[in-house]
Structures are given as C-alpha cells and as structure tokens.
Amino acid sequence: MTAPSDTSPLLRVSGLAKSVGSGRLLFAELSFALAPGELVAITGESGVGKSTLLNVIAGLDRPDRGEVIVETTELGALNEAALTRLRRDRIGFVFQAFHILPYLTLRQNVALPLALAGGERRTIEARAGALLGEVGLGDRGDSYGADLSGGELQRVAIARALVHDPALILADEPTGNLDPETAERVLALFARSVRGRDAAALIVTHSSAVAAVADRTLHLTCAGLRAA
C-alpha cells in the first residue's frame, strides 16, 4: 500500500525527545507525520519507548522537548483540561491494560466517550451496541468486565476507542490477545474507520498481520525512527 498524499497532516511530530525517570534517554529528535486516511504501524524491541511515544502523542505524558500537533492543535500549548477535551473529542486510544471500568456494563464502557461529550441516551447506546457488534460482542452488551477473557476485554477497548469517530486513533498492541480470525476482523474495522473517514491511526505492534494492513511501518530504535 502507498500512503495517501495530503498537504495537511492530521498528526505532526517534530523533534520529539523523552527520557525516563532514571535519566535514560528513550528517543530523541523523532519527526514524522500522518496524513488523513493513513494507517501507520510502529515496531521495535521491548523497552525502546513505543508505548511512551503513544502516551506523549496523546498528551498523557509530556515530552522533554519537541512538539506534537493533532490537526491544528499543538499539545504543548494546552493545559490539562484542554488536553482532556481533545482526547475525549478527537483521539481514540487502545491501551494494553484495556482500562475497562468494572462497575459499568460493556455497552456503558463503550458508550463512555459519547456520554462524556453529551448526547441523547438512546442514540449513544445504539452506537455503542453497533460497535460491540463490529468486534463480535453484540450479544454481550449487558455483561461486565469480570465475565470476559483478556481477548474479549481487548475488543471492548477497541470498540470504545472507535465509538466517537476520532480523528486520530492510537493503539498499543491492539491484536495482542486476539486469535487470528478475530485479529483480522478487528484490523479490517481499523482500516474502515481510518480510510472511510480520512482519520489516521498509529498502531504499536509486534504483529506482521498489522504491518501488512498498514500503509507503512516505522521501526523505533534508540537511534530513532526508520522505515521498515
């Protein structure tokens, strides 16, 4: 696949650097961009900073230097309240740890981004139910997280990340707990969500199946990013 051409990147990362608490530098001078309609995979060895990179791009962590621009918004200029609104409205994040709230049903978990933004309850619940159906859990909307396997929880997290049609999707190993058939289904959903709406997705992965679906793959090392 070839990356879409667009003069206005949906995500632009420039000169990004981040070190961990011990002072160890994870990465420095990272610069890349994602165009609308583009799905990009990030690969690399464990501990090189892939998950940290996603957290910085989402505004969940601050870089040591450099800038992240989502659409036309530079994250470094935002306070915490504004970052929270940006994530709620424009970013969908799939965490490795899922973060499914145990006291909410699966439908309520998926509906959470829409509920926080406000809207008509029936419309929100219908949208959440449709996304659960897309990931093969349409009959489990009234279940709770304690009743699910790790792979099922991962699918709920994916549905929640996509329910509000985010402009930017960030996913950390989204197929790591899925069987090959379910992974293929989920990857097709990611591709439709990105290419059908001119959104963009950055997916951290060790999976060759994810890399095969991506428009391009970037490999992260201590020396920086390179095309894979």
C-alpha positions as protocol buffer text, in pm:
chain_id: "A"
residue {
  index: 1
  type: MET
  ca { x: 0 y: 0 z: 0 }
}
residue {
  index: 2
  type: THR
  ca { x: 108 y: 356 z: -58 }
}
residue {
  index: 3
  type: ALA
  ca { x: 47 y: 635 z: 188 }
}
residue {
  index: 4
  type: PRO
  ca { x: -219 y: 891 z: 94 }
}
residue {
  index: 5
  type: SER
  ca { x: -89 y: 1224 z: -23 }
}
residue {
  index: 6
  type: ASP
  ca { x: -217 y: 1529 z: 161 }
}
residue {
  index: 7
  type: THR
  ca { x: -59 y: 1864 z: 225 }
}
residue {
  index: 8
  type: SER
  ca { x: -215 y: 1896 z: 573 }
}
residue {
  index: 9
  type: PRO
  ca { x: -102 y: 1617 z: 808 }
}
residue {
  index: 10
  type: LEU
  ca { x: -352 y: 1505 z: 1066 }
}
residue {
  index: 11
  type: LEU
  ca { x: -66 y: 1433 z: 1307 }
}
residue {
  index: 12
  type: ARG
  ca { x: 274 y: 1601 z: 1301 }
}
residue {
  index: 13
  type: VAL
  ca { x: 556 y: 1510 z: 1542 }
}
residue {
  index: 14
  type: SER
  ca { x: 868 y: 1728 z: 1536 }
}
residue {
  index: 15
  type: GLY
  ca { x: 1197 y: 1690 z: 1723 }
}
residue {
  index: 16
  type: LEU
  ca { x: 1041 y: 1477 z: 1996 }
}
residue {
  index: 17
  type: ALA
  ca { x: 1262 y: 1359 z: 2283 }
}
residue {
  index: 18
  type: LYS
  ca { x: 1175 y: 1170 z: 2601 }
}
residue {
  index: 19
  type: SER
  ca { x: 1375 y: 1019 z: 2886 }
}
residue {
  index: 20
  type: VAL
  ca { x: 1258 y: 803 z: 3176 }
}
residue {
  index: 21
  type: GLY
  ca { x: 1291 y: 886 z: 3545 }
}
residue {
  index: 22
  type: SER
  ca { x: 1640 y: 740 z: 3572 }
}
residue {
  index: 23
  type: GLY
  ca { x: 1756 y: 984 z: 3306 }
}
residue {
  index: 24
  type: ARG
  ca { x: 1786 y: 715 z: 3039 }
}
residue {
  index: 25
  type: LEU
  ca { x: 1700 y: 861 z: 2700 }
}
residue {
  index: 26
  type: LEU
  ca { x: 1431 y: 661 z: 2524 }
}
residue {
  index: 27
  type: PHE
  ca { x: 1426 y: 855 z: 2199 }
}
residue {
  index: 28
  type: ALA
  ca { x: 1534 y: 1190 z: 2060 }
}
residue {
  index: 29
  type: GLU
  ca { x: 1466 y: 1402 z: 1753 }
}
residue {
  index: 30
  type: LEU
  ca { x: 1171 y: 1193 z: 1637 }
}
residue {
  index: 31
  type: SER
  ca { x: 992 y: 1359 z: 1347 }
}
residue {
  index: 32
  type: PHE
  ca { x: 716 y: 1214 z: 1131 }
}
residue {
  index: 33
  type: ALA
  ca { x: 365 y: 1290 z: 1009 }
}
residue {
  index: 34
  type: LEU
  ca { x: 43 y: 1103 z: 939 }
}
residue {
  index: 35
  type: ALA
  ca { x: -184 y: 1208 z: 656 }
}
residue {
  index: 36
  type: PRO
  ca { x: -564 y: 1179 z: 664 }
}
residue {
  index: 37
  type: GLY
  ca { x: -662 y: 826 z: 565 }
}
residue {
  index: 38
  type: GLU
  ca { x: -327 y: 677 z: 668 }
}
residue {
  index: 39
  type: LEU
  ca { x: -267 y: 381 z: 897 }
}
residue {
  index: 40
  type: VAL
  ca { x: 92 y: 351 z: 1022 }
}
residue {
  index: 41
  type: ALA
  ca { x: 246 y: 69 z: 1227 }
}
residue {
  index: 42
  type: ILE
  ca { x: 524 y: 127 z: 1481 }
}
residue {
  index: 43
  type: THR
  ca { x: 753 y: -166 z: 1558 }
}
residue {
  index: 44
  type: GLY
  ca { x: 1059 y: -204 z: 1780 }
}
residue {
  index: 45
  type: GLU
  ca { x: 1215 y: -406 z: 2059 }
}
residue {
  index: 46
  type: SER
  ca { x: 1058 y: -412 z: 2405 }
}
residue {
  index: 47
  type: GLY
  ca { x: 1165 y: -118 z: 2622 }
}
residue {
  index: 48
  type: VAL
  ca { x: 1258 y: 112 z: 2335 }
}
residue {
  index: 49
  type: GLY
  ca { x: 973 y: 353 z: 2414 }
}
residue {
  index: 50
  type: LYS
  ca { x: 688 y: 263 z: 2178 }
}
residue {
  index: 51
  type: SER
  ca { x: 415 y: 286 z: 2443 }
}
residue {
  index: 52
  type: THR
  ca { x: 571 y: 603 z: 2583 }
}
residue {
  index: 53
  type: LEU
  ca { x: 561 y: 755 z: 2235 }
}
residue {
  index: 54
  type: LEU
  ca { x: 187 y: 690 z: 2213 }
}
residue {
  index: 55
  type: ASN
  ca { x: 134 y: 842 z: 2558 }
}
residue {
  index: 56
  type: VAL
  ca { x: 322 y: 1156 z: 2456 }
}
residue {
  index: 57
  type: ILE
  ca { x: 126 y: 1188 z: 2132 }
}
residue {
  index: 58
  type: ALA
  ca { x: -199 y: 1154 z: 2329 }
}
residue {
  index: 59
  type: GLY
  ca { x: -92 y: 1419 z: 2579 }
}
residue {
  index: 60
  type: LEU
  ca { x: -90 y: 1168 z: 2864 }
}
residue {
  index: 61
  type: ASP
  ca { x: 281 y: 1234 z: 2914 }
}
residue {
  index: 62
  type: ARG
  ca { x: 489 y: 1541 z: 2837 }
}
residue {
  index: 63
  type: PRO
  ca { x: 800 y: 1522 z: 2617 }
}
residue {
  index: 64
  type: ASP
  ca { x: 1137 y: 1658 z: 2726 }
}
residue {
  index: 65
  type: ARG
  ca { x: 1137 y: 1865 z: 2407 }
}
residue {
  index: 66
  type: GLY
  ca { x: 972 y: 1876 z: 2068 }
}
residue {
  index: 67
  type: GLU
  ca { x: 612 y: 1924 z: 1967 }
}
residue {
  index: 68
  type: VAL
  ca { x: 305 y: 1720 z: 1879 }
}
residue {
  index: 69
  type: ILE
  ca { x: 35 y: 1875 z: 1661 }
}
residue {
  index: 70
  type: VAL
  ca { x: -302 y: 1699 z: 1621 }
}
residue {
  index: 71
  type: GLU
  ca { x: -485 y: 1858 z: 1329 }
}
residue {
  index: 72
  type: THR
  ca { x: -403 y: 2225 z: 1402 }
}
residue {
  index: 73
  type: THR
  ca { x: -360 y: 2198 z: 1780 }
}
residue {
  index: 74
  type: GLU
  ca { x: -15 y: 2195 z: 1941 }
}
residue {
  index: 75
  type: LEU
  ca { x: -44 y: 1985 z: 2255 }
}
residue {
  index: 76
  type: GLY
  ca { x: 228 y: 2170 z: 2444 }
}
residue {
  index: 77
  type: ALA
  ca { x: 13 y: 2484 z: 2445 }
}
residue {
  index: 78
  type: LEU
  ca { x: -278 y: 2312 z: 2623 }
}
residue {
  index: 79
  type: ASN
  ca { x: -347 y: 2282 z: 2995 }
}
residue {
  index: 80
  type: GLU
  ca { x: -473 y: 1954 z: 3141 }
}
residue {
  index: 81
  type: ALA
  ca { x: -840 y: 2042 z: 3100 }
}
residue {
  index: 82
  type: ALA
  ca { x: -791 y: 2126 z: 2732 }
}
residue {
  index: 83
  type: LEU
  ca { x: -589 y: 1807 z: 2677 }
}
residue {
  index: 84
  type: THR
  ca { x: -870 y: 1605 z: 2834 }
}
residue {
  index: 85
  type: ARG
  ca { x: -1123 y: 1764 z: 2598 }
}
residue {
  index: 86
  type: LEU
  ca { x: -900 y: 1699 z: 2297 }
}
residue {
  index: 87
  type: ARG
  ca { x: -863 y: 1331 z: 2390 }
}
residue {
  index: 88
  type: ARG
  ca { x: -1236 y: 1299 z: 2453 }
}
residue {
  index: 89
  type: ASP
  ca { x: -1338 y: 1457 z: 2125 }
}
residue {
  index: 90
  type: ARG
  ca { x: -1062 y: 1384 z: 1873 }
}
residue {
  index: 91
  type: ILE
  ca { x: -848 y: 1089 z: 1991 }
}
residue {
  index: 92
  type: GLY
  ca { x: -927 y: 720 z: 2040 }
}
residue {
  index: 93
  type: PHE
  ca { x: -676 y: 524 z: 2249 }
}
residue {
  index: 94
  type: VAL
  ca { x: -648 y: 146 z: 2288 }
}
residue {
  index: 95
  type: PHE
  ca { x: -437 y: 72 z: 2597 }
}
residue {
  index: 96
  type: GLN
  ca { x: -253 y: -255 z: 2655 }
}
residue {
  index: 97
  type: ALA
  ca { x: -412 y: -271 z: 3001 }
}
residue {
  index: 98
  type: PHE
  ca { x: -763 y: -218 z: 2848 }
}
residue {
  index: 99
  type: HIS
  ca { x: -889 y: 5 z: 3139 }
}
residue {
  index: 100
  type: ILE
  ca { x: -1240 y: -139 z: 3123 }
}
residue {
  index: 101
  type: LEU
  ca { x: -1440 y: 1 z: 3417 }
}
residue {
  index: 102
  type: PRO
  ca { x: -1567 y: -298 z: 3621 }
}
residue {
  index: 103
  type: TYR
  ca { x: -1881 y: -126 z: 3756 }
}
residue {
  index: 104
  type: LEU
  ca { x: -2013 y: -43 z: 3407 }
}
residue {
  index: 105
  type: THR
  ca { x: -2163 y: -286 z: 3156 }
}
residue {
  index: 106
  type: LEU
  ca { x: -1975 y: -342 z: 2834 }
}
residue {
  index: 107
  type: ARG
  ca { x: -2222 y: -121 z: 2649 }
}
residue {
  index: 108
  type: GLN
  ca { x: -2172 y: 155 z: 2905 }
}
residue {
  index: 109
  type: ASN
  ca { x: -1794 y: 120 z: 2880 }
}
residue {
  index: 110
  type: VAL
  ca { x: -1804 y: 156 z: 2503 }
}
residue {
  index: 111
  type: ALA
  ca { x: -2050 y: 446 z: 2524 }
}
residue {
  index: 112
  type: LEU
  ca { x: -1836 y: 639 z: 2773 }
}
residue {
  index: 113
  type: PRO
  ca { x: -1667 y: 880 z: 2525 }
}
residue {
  index: 114
  type: LEU
  ca { x: -2006 y: 973 z: 2381 }
}
residue {
  index: 115
  type: ALA
  ca { x: -2169 y: 1002 z: 2723 }
}
residue {
  index: 116
  type: LEU
  ca { x: -1894 y: 1237 z: 2843 }
}
residue {
  index: 117
  type: ALA
  ca { x: -1942 y: 1454 z: 2536 }
}
residue {
  index: 118
  type: GLY
  ca { x: -2318 y: 1465 z: 2592 }
}
residue {
  index: 119
  type: GLY
  ca { x: -2599 y: 1346 z: 2370 }
}
residue {
  index: 120
  type: GLU
  ca { x: -2925 y: 1157 z: 2355 }
}
residue {
  index: 121
  type: ARG
  ca { x: -2905 y: 835 z: 2557 }
}
residue {
  index: 122
  type: ARG
  ca { x: -3079 y: 609 z: 2307 }
}
residue {
  index: 123
  type: THR
  ca { x: -2856 y: 726 z: 2023 }
}
residue {
  index: 124
  type: ILE
  ca { x: -2545 y: 674 z: 2235 }
}
residue {
  index: 125
  type: GLU
  ca { x: -2648 y: 324 z: 2342 }
}
residue {
  index: 126
  type: ALA
  ca { x: -2736 y: 228 z: 1986 }
}
residue {
  index: 127
  type: ARG
  ca { x: -2395 y: 343 z: 1861 }
}
residue {
  index: 128
  type: ALA
  ca { x: -2219 y: 153 z: 2141 }
}
residue {
  index: 129
  type: GLY
  ca { x: -2418 y: -161 z: 2064 }
}
residue {
  index: 130
  type: ALA
  ca { x: -2329 y: -135 z: 1696 }
}
residue {
  index: 131
  type: LEU
  ca { x: -1955 y: -111 z: 1775 }
}
residue {
  index: 132
  type: LEU
  ca { x: -1979 y: -412 z: 2008 }
}
residue {
  index: 133
  type: GLY
  ca { x: -2135 y: -597 z: 1717 }
}
residue {
  index: 134
  type: GLU
  ca { x: -1848 y: -491 z: 1491 }
}
residue {
  index: 135
  type: VAL
  ca { x: -1598 y: -660 z: 1727 }
}
residue {
  index: 136
  type: GLY
  ca { x: -1810 y: -974 z: 1769 }
}
residue {
  index: 137
  type: LEU
  ca { x: -1961 y: -895 z: 2110 }
}
residue {
  index: 138
  type: GLY
  ca { x: -2304 y: -772 z: 2007 }
}
residue {
  index: 139
  type: ASP
  ca { x: -2480 y: -1012 z: 2244 }
}
residue {
  index: 140
  type: ARG
  ca { x: -2267 y: -917 z: 2549 }
}
residue {
  index: 141
  type: GLY
  ca { x: -2366 y: -555 z: 2600 }
}
residue {
  index: 142
  type: ASP
  ca { x: -2520 y: -617 z: 2943 }
}
residue {
  index: 143
  type: SER
  ca { x: -2222 y: -821 z: 3068 }
}
residue {
  index: 144
  type: TYR
  ca { x: -1947 y: -686 z: 3293 }
}
residue {
  index: 145
  type: GLY
  ca { x: -1572 y: -697 z: 3250 }
}
residue {
  index: 146
  type: ALA
  ca { x: -1528 y: -967 z: 3514 }
}
residue {
  index: 147
  type: ASP
  ca { x: -1718 y: -1208 z: 3288 }
}
residue {
  index: 148
  type: LEU
  ca { x: -1479 y: -1167 z: 2993 }
}
residue {
  index: 149
  type: SER
  ca { x: -1150 y: -1312 z: 2877 }
}
residue {
  index: 150
  type: GLY
  ca { x: -847 y: -1096 z: 2801 }
}
residue {
  index: 151
  type: GLY
  ca { x: -920 y: -1110 z: 2430 }
}
residue {
  index: 152
  type: GLU
  ca { x: -1281 y: -1005 z: 2483 }
}
residue {
  index: 153
  type: LEU
  ca { x: -1174 y: -716 z: 2705 }
}
residue {
  index: 154
  type: GLN
  ca { x: -938 y: -606 z: 2431 }
}
residue {
  index: 155
  type: ARG
  ca { x: -1223 y: -600 z: 2182 }
}
residue {
  index: 156
  type: VAL
  ca { x: -1432 y: -386 z: 2417 }
}
residue {
  index: 157
  type: ALA
  ca { x: -1141 y: -142 z: 2447 }
}
residue {
  index: 158
  type: ILE
  ca { x: -1114 y: -124 z: 2068 }
}
residue {
  index: 159
  type: ALA
  ca { x: -1488 y: -56 z: 2031 }
}
residue {
  index: 160
  type: ARG
  ca { x: -1466 y: 220 z: 2295 }
}
residue {
  index: 161
  type: ALA
  ca { x: -1172 y: 383 z: 2114 }
}
residue {
  index: 162
  type: LEU
  ca { x: -1366 y: 398 z: 1787 }
}
residue {
  index: 163
  type: VAL
  ca { x: -1719 y: 478 z: 1906 }
}
residue {
  index: 164
  type: HIS
  ca { x: -1687 y: 858 z: 1880 }
}
residue {
  index: 165
  type: ASP
  ca { x: -1529 y: 853 z: 1532 }
}
residue {
  index: 166
  type: PRO
  ca { x: -1197 y: 1003 z: 1645 }
}
residue {
  index: 167
  type: ALA
  ca { x: -974 y: 1189 z: 1404 }
}
residue {
  index: 168
  type: LEU
  ca { x: -664 y: 1016 z: 1546 }
}
residue {
  index: 169
  type: ILE
  ca { x: -654 y: 654 z: 1667 }
}
residue {
  index: 170
  type: LEU
  ca { x: -365 y: 540 z: 1885 }
}
residue {
  index: 171
  type: ALA
  ca { x: -346 y: 168 z: 1961 }
}
residue {
  index: 172
  type: ASP
  ca { x: -95 y: -21 z: 2174 }
}
residue {
  index: 173
  type: GLU
  ca { x: -73 y: -387 z: 2062 }
}
residue {
  index: 174
  type: PRO
  ca { x: -448 y: -400 z: 1979 }
}
residue {
  index: 175
  type: THR
  ca { x: -436 y: -758 z: 1849 }
}
residue {
  index: 176
  type: GLY
  ca { x: -201 y: -899 z: 2114 }
}
residue {
  index: 177
  type: ASN
  ca { x: -468 y: -1113 z: 2285 }
}
residue {
  index: 178
  type: LEU
  ca { x: -675 y: -1199 z: 1980 }
}
residue {
  index: 179
  type: ASP
  ca { x: -691 y: -1518 z: 1776 }
}
residue {
  index: 180
  type: PRO
  ca { x: -600 y: -1478 z: 1406 }
}
residue {
  index: 181
  type: GLU
  ca { x: -961 y: -1469 z: 1283 }
}
residue {
  index: 182
  type: THR
  ca { x: -1068 y: -1206 z: 1536 }
}
residue {
  index: 183
  type: ALA
  ca { x: -749 y: -1006 z: 1474 }
}
residue {
  index: 184
  type: GLU
  ca { x: -830 y: -996 z: 1102 }
}
residue {
  index: 185
  type: ARG
  ca { x: -1180 y: -872 z: 1179 }
}
residue {
  index: 186
  type: VAL
  ca { x: -1050 y: -600 z: 1412 }
}
residue {
  index: 187
  type: LEU
  ca { x: -785 y: -487 z: 1164 }
}
residue {
  index: 188
  type: ALA
  ca { x: -1050 y: -454 z: 894 }
}
residue {
  index: 189
  type: LEU
  ca { x: -1250 y: -237 z: 1135 }
}
residue {
  index: 190
  type: PHE
  ca { x: -947 y: -15 z: 1198 }
}
residue {
  index: 191
  type: ALA
  ca { x: -888 y: 19 z: 825 }
}
residue {
  index: 192
  type: ARG
  ca { x: -1251 y: 116 z: 759 }
}
residue {
  index: 193
  type: SER
  ca { x: -1250 y: 363 z: 1046 }
}
residue {
  index: 194
  type: VAL
  ca { x: -938 y: 532 z: 912 }
}
residue {
  index: 195
  type: ARG
  ca { x: -981 y: 524 z: 537 }
}
residue {
  index: 196
  type: GLY
  ca { x: -1356 y: 573 z: 531 }
}
residue {
  index: 197
  type: ARG
  ca { x: -1341 y: 896 z: 733 }
}
residue {
  index: 198
  type: ASP
  ca { x: -998 y: 1037 z: 647 }
}
residue {
  index: 199
  type: ALA
  ca { x: -887 y: 976 z: 1004 }
}
residue {
  index: 200
  type: ALA
  ca { x: -538 y: 848 z: 1089 }
}
residue {
  index: 201
  type: ALA
  ca { x: -408 y: 564 z: 1306 }
}
residue {
  index: 202
  type: LEU
  ca { x: -76 y: 488 z: 1471 }
}
residue {
  index: 203
  type: ILE
  ca { x: -54 y: 128 z: 1590 }
}
residue {
  index: 204
  type: VAL
  ca { x: 225 y: -12 z: 1806 }
}
residue {
  index: 205
  type: THR
  ca { x: 262 y: -380 z: 1723 }
}
residue {
  index: 206
  type: HIS
  ca { x: 479 y: -689 z: 1704 }
}
residue {
  index: 207
  type: SER
  ca { x: 232 y: -846 z: 1461 }
}
residue {
  index: 208
  type: SER
  ca { x: 320 y: -899 z: 1099 }
}
residue {
  index: 209
  type: ALA
  ca { x: -55 y: -904 z: 1022 }
}
residue {
  index: 210
  type: VAL
  ca { x: -89 y: -545 z: 1146 }
}
residue {
  index: 211
  type: ALA
  ca { x: 215 y: -435 z: 948 }
}
residue {
  index: 212
  type: ALA
  ca { x: 65 y: -597 z: 637 }
}
residue {
  index: 213
  type: VAL
  ca { x: -253 y: -388 z: 669 }
}
residue {
  index: 214
  type: ALA
  ca { x: -65 y: -63 z: 738 }
}
residue {
  index: 215
  type: ASP
  ca { x: 20 y: 186 z: 467 }
}
residue {
  index: 216
  type: ARG
  ca { x: 375 y: 194 z: 604 }
}
residue {
  index: 217
  type: THR
  ca { x: 574 y: 69 z: 900 }
}
residue {
  index: 218
  type: LEU
  ca { x: 819 y: 270 z: 1111 }
}
residue {
  index: 219
  type: HIS
  ca { x: 1077 y: 90 z: 1326 }
}
residue {
  index: 220
  type: LEU
  ca { x: 1173 y: 259 z: 1653 }
}
residue {
  index: 221
  type: THR
  ca { x: 1523 y: 208 z: 1793 }
}
residue {
  index: 222
  type: CYS
  ca { x: 1740 y: 403 z: 2038 }
}
residue {
  index: 223
  type: ALA
  ca { x: 1884 y: 575 z: 1728 }
}
residue {
  index: 224
  type: GLY
  ca { x: 1544 y: 698 z: 1613 }
}
residue {
  index: 225
  type: LEU
  ca { x: 1277 y: 603 z: 1360 }
}
residue {
  index: 226
  type: ARG
  ca { x: 1336 y: 443 z: 1025 }
}
residue {
  index: 227
  type: ALA
  ca { x: 1113 y: 298 z: 756 }
}
residue {
  index: 228
  type: ALA
  ca { x: 1079 y: -78 z: 791 }
}
